[in-house]
Amino acid sequence: MRLVTEDLAPESAITSNLLQEIYRLRLAVKTYVKTGSAEAATDFSNQSSKAHEMIAKAKAHISFPERIKFINQIGEHQVEYVDIFNRKIIVNQQNRERLVSGTLDIKGPEVEKILSQIMQSSFNDGDVRGAFYAGKTLRELL
């Protein structure tokens, strides 16, 4: 019983908190991908710092070599995760935003109008297949 209360319980609390921070980090990524906002990117950065601090705390309080090995792997993966977010996700999100605001927002209404005309013309001509594909394309555009 002493092993559980003195060794495992404190480590369980630390690892549970670490897992919580990792999940929050993942949620911050999802929020950024969904919104693309600078606030979400800042939230990711803050959450990354919290996760890093929790990893350091786990390293300081866990003494079993096998468990330390796992904590070190988590730390390495967290560094890689943050690097990928900064180098790829932010860049891709910025590229997406440029495409949406620079191209789709400008040309989108014109394309929508043309597809609607094709859909109506196909319907009027009895071309069910043409109307279907024009409607499908219109839906995917929107």
Residue frames as qw, qx, qy, qz and C-alpha x, y, z in Angstrom:
[[0.000, 0.886, 0.464, 0.000, 0.00, 0.00, 0.00],
 [0.341, -0.745, 0.091, 0.567, 2.87, 2.35, 0.75],
 [0.402, -0.022, 0.590, 0.700, 4.14, 1.97, -2.81],
 [0.132, 0.664, 0.635, 0.373, 0.79, 3.14, -4.16],
 [0.197, -0.926, -0.307, 0.094, 0.34, 6.09, -1.82],
 [0.387, -0.769, 0.198, 0.468, 3.94, 7.34, -1.76],
 [0.376, -0.240, 0.626, 0.640, 5.31, 6.39, -5.19],
 [0.218, 0.348, 0.770, 0.488, 2.53, 5.94, -7.70],
 [0.017, 0.824, 0.544, -0.155, -0.09, 8.42, -6.53],
 [0.115, -0.777, 0.095, 0.612, 2.11, 11.52, -6.87],
 [0.209, -0.209, 0.696, 0.655, 3.37, 10.32, -10.24],
 [0.183, 0.525, 0.808, 0.196, -0.18, 9.61, -11.36],
 [0.016, 0.871, 0.318, -0.374, -1.19, 13.15, -10.50],
 [0.149, -0.625, 0.386, 0.662, 1.75, 14.60, -12.42],
 [0.194, 0.006, 0.822, 0.535, 1.22, 12.40, -15.47],
 [0.154, 0.682, 0.714, -0.037, -2.50, 13.11, -15.40],
 [0.003, -0.860, -0.079, 0.505, -1.78, 16.84, -15.41],
 [0.197, -0.403, 0.619, 0.644, 0.74, 16.36, -18.22],
 [0.229, 0.325, 0.860, 0.320, -1.83, 14.49, -20.28],
 [0.098, 0.827, 0.485, -0.266, -4.31, 17.29, -19.65],
 [0.070, -0.750, 0.224, 0.619, -1.82, 19.87, -20.94],
 [0.223, -0.123, 0.792, 0.555, -1.11, 17.77, -24.04],
 [0.192, 0.584, 0.781, 0.113, -4.85, 17.55, -24.78],
 [0.028, 0.875, 0.219, -0.431, -5.17, 21.31, -24.33],
 [0.179, -0.509, 0.516, 0.665, -2.30, 21.76, -26.77],
 [0.215, 0.210, 0.860, 0.413, -4.12, 19.61, -29.33],
 [0.110, 0.779, 0.601, -0.145, -7.30, 21.59, -28.77],
 [0.078, -0.775, 0.096, 0.620, -5.38, 24.82, -29.36],
 [0.189, -0.190, 0.724, 0.636, -4.18, 23.46, -32.71],
 [0.154, 0.495, 0.831, 0.201, -7.71, 22.50, -33.71],
 [0.018, 0.851, 0.356, -0.387, -8.97, 25.94, -32.73],
 [0.128, -0.602, 0.364, 0.699, -6.24, 27.60, -34.79],
 [0.182, 0.057, 0.828, 0.528, -6.97, 25.46, -37.83],
 [0.098, 0.668, 0.737, 0.002, -10.67, 26.26, -37.51],
 [0.020, -0.930, -0.255, 0.265, -10.29, 30.02, -36.98],
 [0.653, 0.430, 0.069, 0.619, -6.81, 30.95, -38.21],
 [0.166, -0.955, -0.072, -0.235, -6.83, 33.80, -35.71],
 [0.325, 0.579, -0.510, 0.547, -3.75, 35.37, -34.15],
 [0.551, -0.498, 0.366, -0.561, -5.43, 34.87, -30.78],
 [0.988, -0.051, 0.036, -0.138, -5.60, 31.12, -31.36],
 [0.726, 0.450, -0.355, 0.380, -1.91, 31.07, -32.37],
 [0.059, -0.602, 0.483, -0.634, -1.04, 32.93, -29.17],
 [0.812, -0.329, 0.228, -0.424, -3.16, 30.48, -27.19],
 [0.957, 0.184, -0.195, 0.107, -1.20, 27.62, -28.78],
 [0.424, 0.560, -0.454, 0.549, 2.08, 29.27, -27.81],
 [0.398, -0.528, 0.422, -0.620, 0.90, 29.74, -24.21],
 [0.943, -0.145, 0.105, -0.280, -0.37, 26.19, -24.03],
 [0.816, 0.384, -0.348, 0.255, 2.92, 24.92, -25.44],
 [0.100, 0.583, -0.531, 0.607, 4.78, 26.68, -22.64],
 [0.688, -0.374, 0.334, -0.525, 2.48, 25.10, -20.05],
 [0.989, 0.094, -0.091, -0.067, 3.03, 21.64, -21.52],
 [0.581, 0.519, -0.454, 0.431, 6.79, 22.22, -21.55],
 [0.232, -0.551, 0.498, -0.628, 6.67, 23.27, -17.89],
 [0.874, -0.212, 0.200, -0.388, 4.65, 20.18, -17.00],
 [0.902, 0.291, -0.283, 0.147, 7.17, 17.95, -18.78],
 [0.279, 0.558, -0.531, 0.574, 9.98, 19.57, -16.79],
 [0.551, -0.435, 0.392, -0.594, 7.99, 19.04, -13.59],
 [0.982, -0.002, -0.025, -0.190, 7.44, 15.39, -14.47],
 [0.715, 0.434, -0.427, 0.343, 11.17, 14.93, -15.12],
 [0.006, -0.559, 0.521, -0.645, 11.97, 16.47, -11.75],
 [0.619, -0.309, 0.414, -0.591, 9.50, 14.35, -9.76],
 [0.978, 0.099, -0.019, -0.184, 9.60, 10.97, -11.47],
 [0.282, -0.711, 0.642, 0.057, 12.56, 8.81, -10.57],
 [0.812, 0.036, 0.580, 0.043, 12.00, 5.45, -12.26],
 [0.210, -0.384, 0.591, 0.678, 14.23, 5.14, -15.37],
 [0.222, 0.343, 0.838, 0.361, 11.54, 3.53, -17.57],
 [0.060, 0.843, 0.510, -0.161, 9.07, 6.29, -16.75],
 [0.165, -0.735, 0.188, 0.630, 11.69, 8.99, -17.31],
 [0.296, -0.050, 0.739, 0.603, 12.34, 7.46, -20.72],
 [0.151, 0.641, 0.726, 0.198, 8.66, 7.91, -21.60],
 [0.091, -0.892, -0.220, 0.384, 8.64, 11.49, -20.30],
 [0.268, -0.497, 0.449, 0.693, 11.72, 12.25, -22.42],
 [0.242, 0.252, 0.790, 0.503, 9.95, 10.84, -25.48],
 [0.045, 0.827, 0.557, -0.071, 6.90, 12.97, -24.73],
 [0.198, -0.794, 0.064, 0.572, 9.17, 16.00, -24.47],
 [0.283, -0.207, 0.644, 0.680, 10.81, 15.22, -27.81],
 [0.164, 0.505, 0.779, 0.333, 7.44, 14.77, -29.48],
 [0.053, -0.872, -0.384, 0.299, 6.13, 17.99, -27.97],
 [0.217, -0.606, 0.308, 0.700, 9.11, 19.93, -29.39],
 [0.208, 0.062, 0.778, 0.590, 8.48, 18.37, -32.79],
 [0.075, 0.692, 0.718, 0.017, 4.74, 19.13, -32.54],
 [0.087, -0.853, -0.135, 0.496, 5.41, 22.79, -31.79],
 [0.238, -0.401, 0.535, 0.704, 7.96, 22.99, -34.61],
 [0.183, 0.324, 0.820, 0.435, 5.50, 21.53, -37.12],
 [0.025, 0.825, 0.529, -0.195, 2.81, 23.93, -35.94],
 [0.135, -0.799, 0.085, 0.579, 5.10, 26.93, -36.38],
 [0.188, -0.366, 0.647, 0.642, 6.73, 25.85, -39.66],
 [0.027, 0.161, 0.864, 0.475, 3.85, 24.19, -41.46],
 [0.015, -0.644, -0.760, 0.089, 0.42, 24.76, -39.98],
 [0.039, -0.752, -0.164, 0.637, 0.77, 28.52, -39.58],
 [0.062, -0.351, 0.549, 0.757, 2.30, 28.87, -43.06],
 [0.024, 0.277, 0.884, 0.376, -0.40, 26.70, -44.65],
 [0.016, -0.723, -0.625, 0.295, -3.15, 28.58, -42.81],
 [0.040, -0.664, 0.082, 0.742, -1.73, 31.89, -44.03],
 [0.041, -0.119, 0.740, 0.661, -1.57, 30.56, -47.61],
 [0.019, 0.501, 0.861, 0.086, -5.16, 29.38, -47.32],
 [0.022, -0.760, -0.380, 0.527, -6.27, 32.77, -46.04],
 [0.037, -0.479, 0.382, 0.790, -4.51, 34.51, -48.96],
 [0.016, 0.122, 0.859, 0.497, -6.24, 32.20, -51.43],
 [0.016, -0.638, -0.759, 0.132, -9.64, 32.68, -49.87],
 [0.026, -0.802, -0.226, 0.553, -9.45, 36.45, -49.53],
 [0.070, -0.535, 0.441, 0.717, -7.44, 37.08, -52.70],
 [0.126, 0.076, -0.812, -0.564, -9.16, 34.70, -55.08],
 [0.113, -0.387, -0.914, -0.048, -12.24, 32.89, -53.80],
 [0.006, 0.635, 0.484, -0.602, -13.87, 35.91, -52.17],
 [0.127, 0.500, -0.259, -0.816, -13.38, 37.89, -55.38],
 [0.295, 0.175, -0.742, -0.576, -14.16, 35.28, -58.04],
 [0.099, 0.164, 0.947, -0.257, -16.51, 33.11, -55.97],
 [0.404, 0.509, 0.423, -0.632, -19.71, 35.14, -56.55],
 [0.426, 0.522, -0.431, -0.601, -19.06, 35.21, -60.29],
 [0.179, 0.164, -0.960, -0.138, -18.46, 31.43, -60.40],
 [0.236, 0.286, 0.807, -0.460, -21.59, 30.88, -58.28],
 [0.467, 0.539, 0.091, -0.695, -23.65, 32.92, -60.72],
 [0.394, 0.421, -0.680, -0.453, -22.31, 31.00, -63.74],
 [0.056, 0.017, -0.994, 0.090, -22.91, 27.61, -62.09],
 [0.348, 0.396, 0.605, -0.597, -26.44, 28.67, -61.15],
 [0.493, 0.529, -0.216, -0.656, -27.09, 29.66, -64.77],
 [0.290, 0.275, -0.884, -0.243, -25.75, 26.29, -65.98],
 [0.123, 0.151, 0.918, -0.345, -27.91, 24.49, -63.45],
 [0.438, 0.495, 0.347, -0.665, -31.04, 26.44, -64.50],
 [0.450, 0.505, -0.476, -0.562, -30.30, 26.03, -68.21],
 [0.149, 0.155, -0.974, -0.067, -29.74, 22.28, -67.78],
 [0.262, 0.299, 0.780, -0.484, -32.98, 21.99, -65.84],
 [0.470, 0.545, 0.058, -0.692, -34.88, 23.96, -68.50],
 [0.442, 0.452, -0.652, -0.419, -33.44, 21.70, -71.23],
 [0.949, -0.125, -0.027, -0.288, -34.34, 18.55, -69.31],
 [0.621, 0.437, -0.580, 0.296, -30.67, 17.71, -68.82],
 [0.758, -0.633, -0.073, -0.144, -30.94, 16.14, -65.38],
 [0.867, -0.088, -0.085, 0.482, -27.32, 15.03, -65.38],
 [0.366, 0.481, -0.034, 0.796, -26.01, 18.49, -66.23],
 [0.391, -0.729, -0.040, -0.561, -28.21, 20.09, -63.58],
 [0.879, -0.452, -0.128, 0.081, -27.04, 17.53, -61.01],
 [0.762, 0.032, -0.078, 0.642, -23.34, 18.11, -61.66],
 [0.118, 0.603, 0.002, 0.789, -23.73, 21.88, -61.77],
 [0.593, -0.698, -0.071, -0.395, -25.59, 21.73, -58.43],
 [0.905, -0.293, -0.119, 0.285, -22.98, 19.40, -56.95],
 [0.576, 0.279, -0.067, 0.765, -20.15, 21.68, -58.06],
 [0.161, -0.701, -0.051, -0.693, -22.01, 24.72, -56.72],
 [0.770, -0.614, -0.112, -0.135, -22.46, 23.02, -53.34],
 [0.848, -0.129, -0.085, 0.508, -18.75, 22.15, -53.17],
 [0.328, 0.519, -0.007, 0.789, -17.82, 25.71, -54.08],
 [0.389, -0.717, -0.018, -0.578, -19.95, 27.13, -51.32]]
